[in-house]
Amino acid sequence: MTEAERAYNFPPMPEGPMNLWVDQPGGVPPLLGHLLEGFRQMVPLASAAPEIAGELLGGGRFSSAEHLGKRPVCLVFGSRTDPPIMSNLNATAPSLNALYDQYKDRVQFVFVYTREAHPGSAIGPHQSMDEKRQRAQELKAAEQVRLPILVDTLDGAIHQRWTMMPNSTFLISRAGQVVAKSLLLDCSVLSETLAEHLAWDALDDGQTVIKKSYHERIHHCRAPYQPAARAKECAALEETGPEMIEAIKHMAGFDPLTWRRA
């Protein structure tokens, strides 16, 4: 491995507790605000989207440039050891697979396989591209992933260009501009985003004036509060290794089995 590949796949564990979500009732932790500021600055809304190109799991290549002028592109980042990915693929309502089935004829989806979000003793960091492809194949088989899966480079070239978070989502218009972005995957929000953008897209014939606006909000992710989705997230953490639950308690200040303060 190169130094860049090792640095990407073996990042240092943050000193805890990070207090990313734990705060007073109704409050927004300062760390979340800090992350949001950084997220805003990476591929800003209304900017030209960097090209996404790379090998697809199972063969072939994907290039976002091929869809310019044709249809929007929905970009999802994730990995096998990422709990929100494991819950949102099938357990949430709507799910990522369901949204793909609903919109695949009008939106080009691509799932970018990143480094492992929560590597442990059983499922560790990637040491080679072959191992990374194997993990992507395991995720596809276990969750019947129907989205095309692009396997990022071992140094995370695509991931690091777009986001510092493990499961962010983006929507790119057919004009090639970033029109929506979400720090963390939540299919209830993604569903609203896709429906709204396709309503705009259906009107945009090149002659009709489309008045556009912008809004921001902080919302709660639904999956941890739905029993089936929470069970899927807990199973994903436990599968990586027995130490992961305790690591989350120490690092993030809450118990991922109950989603309450540790």
VEXDREN-2710 file (C-alpha; in Angstrom, 1 decimal):
% VEXDREN-2710
k/r/px/py/pz
1/MET/0.0/0.0/0.0
2/THR/1.1/3.6/-0.6
3/GLU/1.2/6.1/2.2
4/ALA/-1.9/7.8/0.8
5/GLU/-3.8/4.4/0.7
6/ARG/-2.8/3.5/4.3
7/ALA/-3.7/7.0/5.6
8/TYR/-7.2/6.7/4.0
9/ASN/-8.0/3.2/5.1
10/PHE/-6.4/3.4/8.6
11/PRO/-7.5/6.8/9.9
12/PRO/-6.8/7.4/13.6
13/MET/-9.8/6.8/16.0
14/PRO/-11.1/10.2/17.2
15/GLU/-10.7/10.9/20.9
16/GLY/-14.1/10.6/22.5
17/PRO/-16.7/11.4/23.4
18/MET/-17.2/13.4/20.1
19/ASN/-20.8/14.5/21.1
20/LEU/-21.8/14.6/17.5
21/TRP/-25.5/14.0/18.4
22/VAL/-25.6/14.0/22.2
23/ASP/-26.7/17.4/23.4
24/GLN/-29.4/19.1/25.6
25/PRO/-33.1/18.6/24.4
26/GLY/-33.7/20.5/21.2
27/GLY/-30.0/21.4/20.9
28/VAL/-27.5/21.1/18.1
29/PRO/-24.0/20.0/19.3
30/PRO/-21.2/22.4/18.2
31/LEU/-19.4/19.5/16.6
32/LEU/-22.3/18.9/14.2
33/GLY/-22.2/22.6/13.3
34/HIS/-18.5/22.4/12.6
35/LEU/-19.0/19.4/10.3
36/LEU/-21.9/21.1/8.5
37/GLU/-19.6/24.1/7.7
38/GLY/-17.0/21.8/6.2
39/PHE/-19.6/19.9/4.2
40/ARG/-21.1/23.1/2.7
41/GLN/-17.7/24.0/1.3
42/MET/-17.0/20.7/-0.4
43/VAL/-18.7/20.6/-3.9
44/PRO/-21.1/23.5/-3.0
45/LEU/-24.7/23.7/-4.1
46/ALA/-25.1/25.1/-7.6
47/SER/-21.4/24.3/-8.5
48/ALA/-20.3/22.1/-11.3
49/ALA/-20.1/18.6/-10.1
50/PRO/-16.7/17.0/-10.4
51/GLU/-16.8/14.0/-12.8
52/ILE/-17.3/10.6/-11.2
53/ALA/-15.6/7.8/-13.1
54/GLY/-14.4/4.4/-12.2
55/GLU/-14.9/0.6/-12.4
56/LEU/-18.2/-1.0/-11.7
57/LEU/-18.6/-4.1/-9.6
58/GLY/-19.1/-7.0/-12.0
59/GLY/-17.4/-5.2/-15.0
60/GLY/-17.6/-2.1/-17.0
61/ARG/-17.1/1.5/-16.1
62/PHE/-19.3/4.4/-14.9
63/SER/-18.8/8.1/-15.9
64/SER/-21.2/10.8/-14.8
65/ALA/-20.2/12.8/-17.9
66/GLU/-22.1/10.3/-20.1
67/HIS/-25.4/11.5/-18.4
68/LEU/-24.9/15.2/-18.9
69/GLY/-28.0/16.7/-20.7
70/LYS/-29.8/13.4/-20.3
71/ARG/-30.9/12.8/-16.7
72/PRO/-30.0/13.6/-13.1
73/VAL/-27.4/11.5/-11.2
74/CYS/-28.0/10.4/-7.6
75/LEU/-24.7/9.7/-5.9
76/VAL/-24.6/7.6/-2.6
77/PHE/-21.5/6.8/-0.6
78/GLY/-21.2/3.8/1.7
79/SER/-19.6/0.6/2.8
80/ARG/-20.5/-2.8/4.4
81/THR/-19.6/-1.7/8.0
82/ASP/-21.7/1.5/7.8
83/PRO/-24.9/1.1/9.9
84/PRO/-27.0/3.7/8.0
85/ILE/-26.2/2.0/4.7
86/MET/-27.2/-1.4/6.1
87/SER/-30.5/0.0/7.5
88/ASN/-31.5/2.2/4.6
89/LEU/-30.9/-0.3/1.8
90/ASN/-33.9/-2.4/2.7
91/ALA/-35.2/-1.9/6.3
92/THR/-36.4/1.7/6.2
93/ALA/-39.6/2.9/4.5
94/PRO/-38.8/4.0/1.9
95/SER/-35.6/2.1/1.3
96/LEU/-32.7/2.8/-1.0
97/ASN/-33.5/-0.2/-3.1
98/ALA/-37.2/0.8/-3.3
99/LEU/-36.2/4.3/-4.4
100/TYR/-34.0/2.9/-7.1
101/ASP/-36.8/0.7/-8.4
102/GLN/-39.2/3.7/-8.4
103/TYR/-36.9/6.2/-10.1
104/LYS/-34.3/4.2/-12.1
105/ASP/-35.9/5.1/-15.4
106/ARG/-35.6/8.8/-14.7
107/VAL/-32.5/9.1/-12.5
108/GLN/-29.1/7.5/-12.9
109/PHE/-28.1/6.1/-9.5
110/VAL/-24.6/5.1/-8.5
111/PHE/-23.4/3.7/-5.2
112/VAL/-19.7/4.5/-4.5
113/TYR/-18.0/1.9/-2.3
114/THR/-15.7/3.7/0.1
115/ARG/-13.3/2.7/2.9
116/GLU/-15.0/0.7/5.8
117/ALA/-16.8/3.2/8.1
118/HIS/-16.4/1.1/11.2
119/PRO/-13.7/-1.5/10.7
120/GLY/-13.1/-4.0/13.5
121/SER/-11.3/-7.3/14.2
122/ALA/-13.7/-9.3/12.1
123/ILE/-14.1/-6.9/9.1
124/GLY/-11.0/-4.8/9.0
125/PRO/-9.7/-1.9/6.8
126/HIS/-9.1/-2.7/3.1
127/GLN/-5.5/-3.8/2.4
128/SER/-5.9/-4.1/-1.4
129/MET/-8.3/-3.4/-4.3
130/ASP/-9.2/-7.1/-4.5
131/GLU/-10.3/-7.0/-0.8
132/LYS/-12.3/-3.9/-1.5
133/ARG/-14.1/-5.4/-4.4
134/GLN/-14.8/-8.5/-2.3
135/ARG/-16.4/-6.4/0.4
136/ALA/-18.5/-4.6/-2.2
137/GLN/-19.6/-8.0/-3.6
138/GLU/-20.5/-9.2/-0.1
139/LEU/-22.6/-6.1/0.5
140/LYS/-24.4/-6.5/-2.9
141/ALA/-25.1/-10.2/-2.2
142/ALA/-26.2/-9.8/1.5
143/GLU/-28.5/-6.8/0.8
144/GLN/-29.5/-7.5/-2.8
145/VAL/-28.2/-4.1/-3.8
146/ARG/-29.8/-3.1/-7.0
147/LEU/-28.0/0.2/-7.6
148/PRO/-24.8/0.0/-9.8
149/ILE/-21.8/-0.1/-7.4
150/LEU/-18.7/1.9/-8.3
151/VAL/-15.6/0.7/-6.4
152/ASP/-13.6/3.7/-5.4
153/THR/-9.8/3.6/-5.6
154/LEU/-7.8/2.3/-2.7
155/ASP/-6.9/5.9/-1.7
156/GLY/-10.5/7.0/-1.9
157/ALA/-10.0/9.5/-4.6
158/ILE/-13.8/10.0/-5.3
159/HIS/-14.8/9.9/-1.7
160/GLN/-12.3/12.4/-0.5
161/ARG/-13.1/14.8/-3.3
162/TRP/-16.8/14.9/-2.4
163/THR/-17.3/14.4/1.4
164/MET/-15.5/13.7/4.7
165/MET/-18.5/11.7/5.9
166/PRO/-19.1/7.9/5.4
167/ASN/-22.6/7.9/3.8
168/SER/-23.4/11.3/2.2
169/THR/-25.7/11.6/-0.7
170/PHE/-25.8/14.1/-3.6
171/LEU/-28.1/14.9/-6.5
172/ILE/-26.6/16.2/-9.7
173/SER/-28.9/17.8/-12.3
174/ARG/-28.8/16.9/-16.0
175/ALA/-27.0/20.3/-16.4
176/GLY/-24.2/18.8/-14.3
177/GLN/-24.7/21.0/-11.2
178/VAL/-25.0/19.9/-7.6
179/VAL/-28.6/20.6/-6.7
180/ALA/-29.0/18.7/-3.4
181/LYS/-26.7/17.2/-0.8
182/SER/-27.2/15.4/2.5
183/LEU/-24.5/14.9/5.2
184/LEU/-25.8/11.5/6.1
185/LEU/-28.0/9.1/4.2
186/ASP/-31.7/9.2/5.2
187/CYS/-34.1/7.7/2.6
188/SER/-37.1/9.7/3.9
189/VAL/-35.2/12.9/2.9
190/LEU/-33.8/11.4/-0.3
191/SER/-37.3/10.4/-1.4
192/GLU/-38.5/14.1/-1.0
193/THR/-35.4/15.3/-2.8
194/LEU/-35.9/13.0/-5.8
195/ALA/-39.6/13.8/-6.1
196/GLU/-39.1/17.5/-5.9
197/HIS/-36.2/17.6/-8.4
198/LEU/-38.1/15.4/-10.9
199/ALA/-41.0/17.8/-10.7
200/TRP/-38.6/20.6/-11.7
201/ASP/-37.0/18.5/-14.4
202/ALA/-40.4/17.6/-16.0
203/LEU/-41.1/21.3/-16.4
204/ASP/-37.7/22.3/-17.7
205/ASP/-38.1/22.1/-21.4
206/GLY/-35.7/24.9/-22.2
207/GLN/-38.5/27.4/-22.7
208/THR/-40.4/27.4/-19.5
209/VAL/-39.0/29.6/-16.7
210/ILE/-38.3/27.6/-13.6
211/LYS/-38.1/29.7/-10.5
212/LYS/-35.7/28.2/-8.0
213/SER/-35.1/28.7/-4.3
214/TYR/-33.0/27.3/-1.5
215/HIS/-33.5/26.2/2.1
216/GLU/-31.6/24.5/4.9
217/ARG/-32.7/22.3/7.8
218/ILE/-31.4/20.1/10.4
219/HIS/-33.5/16.9/10.8
220/HIS/-33.4/13.7/12.7
221/CYS/-32.4/10.5/10.9
222/ARG/-35.3/8.1/11.0
223/ALA/-33.5/4.7/11.0
224/PRO/-32.3/4.5/14.6
225/TYR/-35.9/5.0/15.9
226/GLN/-37.5/2.2/13.7
227/PRO/-37.1/-1.2/15.3
228/ALA/-36.3/-3.2/12.2
229/ALA/-33.8/-0.5/11.0
230/ARG/-32.2/-0.2/14.4
231/ALA/-31.8/-4.0/14.6
232/LYS/-30.0/-3.9/11.2
233/GLU/-27.7/-1.1/12.3
234/CYS/-26.8/-3.0/15.5
235/ALA/-26.1/-6.2/13.6
236/ALA/-23.8/-4.3/11.2
237/LEU/-21.8/-3.0/14.1
238/GLU/-21.6/-6.3/15.9
239/GLU/-20.5/-8.1/12.7
240/THR/-17.4/-6.0/12.4
241/GLY/-16.1/-7.3/15.8
242/PRO/-17.1/-7.6/19.4
243/GLU/-15.3/-4.4/20.4
244/MET/-17.2/-2.1/18.1
245/ILE/-20.2/-1.4/20.4
246/GLU/-17.9/-0.3/23.3
247/ALA/-15.8/1.7/20.9
248/ILE/-19.0/3.6/19.8
249/LYS/-20.0/4.2/23.4
250/HIS/-16.6/5.7/24.2
251/MET/-16.1/7.7/20.9
252/ALA/-19.7/9.0/20.4
253/GLY/-21.1/9.1/24.0
254/PHE/-24.2/6.9/23.3
255/ASP/-25.2/3.3/23.3
256/PRO/-25.9/2.2/19.7
257/LEU/-28.0/-0.7/21.0
258/THR/-30.5/1.6/22.7
259/TRP/-29.6/4.9/21.1
260/ARG/-29.5/6.6/24.5
261/ARG/-26.6/8.4/26.3
262/ALA/-23.9/6.0/27.4
END
